[in-house]
Amino acid sequence: MRCLLNGVAWATITYPIASPLLVNRLLICCVTLCLSLLGYQPLHAASNDLPDMGTPSSAVLSLEDEYRLGSMVVRGLRDQGQILDDPELNDYIQSIGLQLSSQAEQQPAHSFQFHVVKDNEINAFALPGGFICVNAGLLLATRNESELAGVLGHEISHVTQRHIARSIIAQSHNGMVSAAAMLAAILLGAAGGGDAAIAGIAAAQTVALQNQMSFSRAEETEADNIGIALVARSGYDPNGMWQFFEVLERQNGSRKESDIPAILRNHPVTNERIAETRSRAVHMNPVNHHDSLGYALMRERMRVLMTPAGEDPRQYYQFTNKEEKHTSMDQLYGKALADIAAHDAPDAVRILKPLIEHDASVIQYHTALGQAQLEAGDMDASAATLKHALELFPRNIPVTVRFAETLRRAGDTKKAHSILLDLFNTVAPTPDQAKLIAIVANEAGDNADAYSYMGEYYIMGGDLPTAVAQYQMALSVPNITPVQRAKFRARLEEIQHALPRRIRPDPEQRGR
C-alpha cells in the first residue's frame, strides 16, 4: 500500500551556531512549524492507495503530518544516495519487518516501510510515519535472526506508541520559534516547486535529524516491553533483544564517547535495562527459532555490497576449491557475489549452478546466477535462468526486477515493460522500482505510462508539483486509451487536491 501525501523540499542552510545540538533542534522546530503552517488536506485514496489516515482534531502532529515528515527524511537520504537499492536485501528486510509489525496490538493507520541505509555504523532508527531505517552495519553485527528481530521490534514500537511525534512536539517548545520560523519560511518557499537543487535534504541535516530522535527512559522501556512481545508473537526468540544489547555493551567497553556506536548514543544500554529485558524474556513462553537461510545469505550479500571502494570483496572468501565441499551455502553464495563484483562472473556461475542443483527452492541462488550470467555476457543464459525462476516464483519482486534488467540489456524492452507492469499492478513498487519501470516504459515507446510512473516516483518522494507536471504530460500524449485517460485524470485530481491551497490550479484547469 502507498500513501499520496505532499512533502516539503528541504534547503541546505548554514548557521553560525557553535552547538550541533542547537542546530539539530532548530531543524526539528522548523519541520514542526512547516507541517503546522502548510495548508495540506488528506488525499481521499482509491482502493489501490493507502487509505486516508485522517487528522485527529486533538493531535498537535497528525498521523498525516508524521508520514509527511518521515517521507521527507527518507527522500533526503535517497537523494544523497544513502538508501541501498538492492531488490534481494529490500525484499528480506521488508518481509521480516512486516512480519513483526503485523503482530502489533496497536496498528498504525499507515503501513510500515523498511529501508537499508548504506552505513557500516551499527544503528537503526525509526522515523515518523512508519519509516524504519536499518544501517548495513547493524545487520552484519547481529549474530542471529532473533537479534535482528529484537532491534526491529523495538523501533516498530517507537512508531506504534507515537514516541517520535512526542519527541518532535517537545522539541518544538524549546524557545527557538523565531529562528525556526525563518527556516520554515524558506521551506515554505521550496514547497512551491522552486529551484530543483533545493529538493534534497543535505546529508548532514538528515543525520542531524536522525540523531535528535532520542527518547526518554520511560519511552525506551515501553519500546523494549512492547517490542519484545512483538518478537515472541512473530516466532522469534525474545532473548535475542537483550542478547544483542549485551553484545553492544561489551563491544562498547572503554571506548571514548566519539567512538560509541550510534545505536548506543540514541538508545543507551545499561545493565539495568539488560536485566529488565532479560527478565521479561524469561517469563515468556520459550520460542525455538531457527534462522532462515535468507538471513545468512543476506548478511553475505550485505558484506559484499558494503565492501569499501578499491578493496577486493573476494579477500574475505579465501578458501580453496578443495575446501568448497565443506564450506557453508551462505559462504559459497557470498563468494559468488564477490566474484560478480570483481568481474569474475564465470567463477560465480561455476559456484552457483551446483547451489541451485542442491536446493532449487532458494530464490537468491537463481537471481545471483542470472546476474552472473548477465555479467559474463551470456544474455540468453541469464534470460533462461530468470524466466525459469519466474515460473517457479511468480511475481516475486527480486526475480522480476532481475529478469527485466536482463531483458532490457538484451534490447527486449517491451517484454521487460510487460513483466514489470504485471508485477506492479499487483504489488506497489518502491520509488526506485517506479523509476525503473518508467525508464523501461519510455524505452519501450509507452510514453504515457513512463510519465505516469515518474509521477508516482515523485509522489512517493513528496514532490507533488513535479508529479502534477508528469501526469499532465501523460495526458498530453497522443492516442492514449480511454482507460488511461480516465485513470490519469483521476490521479491528477487526487494530487492537486493534496497540494497546498496557495499553489493549487484553478478548478477549470484540472485534468487538462
Protein Blocks (a to p, Z undefined) as FASTA:
>chain_A
ZZddddddddddddddfblklmmmmmmmmmmmmmmmpccddddddfkbccdebjafkbmb
dfklmmmmmmmmmmmmmmnopaccdfklmmmmmmmmmmmmmmpmbdcfbdcdddddddfb
dcddddehhiacddfklmmmpmbfklmmmmmmmmmmmmmnommmmmmmmmmmnopmmmmm
mmmmmmmmmmnopafklmpccfklmmmmmmmmccdfklmmmmmmmmmmmmmmnopafklm
mmmmmmmmmmnmmacfklpcfklmmmccdfklmmmmmmmmmmpccddddddfklmmmmmm
mmmmmpcehiafklmmcccfklmmmgcfklmmmmmmmmmmnopaklmmmmmmmmmmmomm
bmklmmmmmmmmmmnopaklmmmmmmmmmmmmghifklmmmmmmmmmmnopamlmmmmmm
mmmmmbccdfklmmmmmmmmmmnopaklmmmmmmmmmmmnopaklmmmmmmmmmmpghia
fklmmmmmmmmmmmmmmpcfklcccfklgoZZ
